[in-house]
Amino acid sequence: MESESIQTGDVIHGYRFDRVIGRGGYASVWQVTSTRFNLIFVAKVVVPQKNNIERAWKSFDAEVQALLKLDHANIIRLYDHFTENNLFFLILEMCSKGNLVDEINDCRVLKRVRLMSVTRQLLGAIKYAHSNKVAHRDIKPQNILFDDFGRVKLADFGISIFLNDGEDSIVRKFECSPLFSAPEVLCGENHDIFKADIWSLGITLIYAATGTVPFRNHDKAKMIKDMRFLNFNFTRKDIPEIIFQLIKKMVVYDPNKRISIDEAYDIFNSAPGSVSTVLSDNVKFPTLRNNPIVPLQDTIMSGRVNELCIKKSIVTKRKMGGSFHHIGRVRSISPIFSNQLAHGDKKLSGQENSKISENLA
């Protein structure tokens, strides 16, 4: 069986495949319905190529291991995982509002209140992951999804790394998404995976705030030079000061001088303008003060692999059986920002946004 052989209406492991949501180089994404519970989920179907089975397995295993370990309101939930006829299946929560690229295509930039909310949720998700020794390694707008209520869901942990106690966070080079990757990653250097996540988050926040990415030169050497000297304009006038300050501390060429996620989280939460919280699953879910609290949904918790149960509760304790051994492991931010890339600070068109994922991811 190959992903192309899955037809609309097919039922696999108790999930009816309703429609294709997207396709990538080695995976397809489907909307599926649990025939047992009549609930909608997303199925990510990984198709190993004959010459790339080990790599596909490592990616599948890394994502399973990370999502089994991470239980946070702003990290996508894994409800089931299985293999069938040499295909790898992940059953994930449905995020019906698309991703950050879709939202930017619709509104060009995130408004102040929305930008603050998305930033807070991202900081919380990444702080939680890092505190559990999981580095995402592919933070970018395409992997920031939104559920029915517009809440952030950090997704795609396929190249993430989970460190065991005492394990070094320095890794060798790997293939990456150049527009959002740290310079040390692009240079192919051994690098700290957690510091690299911080750079990617900073670039993602610039994209959310301005609708563009700062370093877009197709010549990698020139792009790295632009990163070293921070050659880009940042002209949005109404960006919240705290977001601006965080970006300054995240987009730093030297990873040793880059802020940590704990520091970023503390700086954000100490800023004027408190943020209220509401319980959502095991963690407090942040909402901006004076915003209406979103209604609580029936939460779904997973028991043993391939078996779902439903529980209506504010606090959900999730347990999943089954395990896979992880095989692999213009105001300027600084005065030097006055130089401008050839593309300037114009907004990316919808077509250009699409090419971020199609050609450069």
URZI-V620697 format. One line per field, one symbol per residue. ss: DSSP state (2 for helix, 1 for strand, 0 for the rest). phi: phi as a letter, one per 20 degrees, with the letter a starting at -180 (. if undefined). psi: psi as a letter, one per 40 degrees, with the letter a starting at -180 (. if undefined). A space follows every 50 residues. Layout:
# URZI-V620697
ss: ???
phi: ???
psi: ???
This chain:
# URZI-V620697
ss: 00222000001100111111111000111111110000011111111000 00222222222222222220000010011111110011111110000012 22222220000222222222222222222220011000002221110000 01110000001100000001100000022200222200001122222222 22222222220000000002222222222000000000002222222222 00002220002222222220000011111100111111000000000011 11000001111000000000000000000000002222000000000002 22222222220
phi: .dgfefdgnfdclnceeeaeeaccfcbccceccffedldecddededfeg ebffffffffffffffffeecbfdcgeddabadblmdddddcffdfemcf ffffffcmbffgffffffffffgfffgffffemddfmbfagfdddcegem ffcfcmefdfcdeegnffeecefbfbegfdefgffffmegbeffffgfgg ffffffffecmbdfdcffefffffffffdleaecdfedfggffgfffgee ecffffdffefffffffffefgnfceccfbleceefcfgmefffffefed cdefgmcdcdbeafddddccenbcfffee.cdfbgffffcfgfmdffffg ffgffgefddf
psi: hiddehiheihhfehhhdihdiiadeiihihihhddefihihhhhhhhid efdddddddddddddddddhgidehihhdiiiihfeihhhhiihgeeaad ddddddedihiddddddddddddddddddddefhhdefhiddehihadee ihhhigfdeihhhiheiiehiiiiiihddeiiddddefihihdddddddd dddddddddeeiidhfhehdddddddddefgiigehdehhdddddddded ghdhdeeiiiddddddddeeiigihiiihhbeihhhiiieiihiihihih ihbihehiihhhidhhhhhhiiihhhdi.hiidideedihideafiihid ddddddddde.
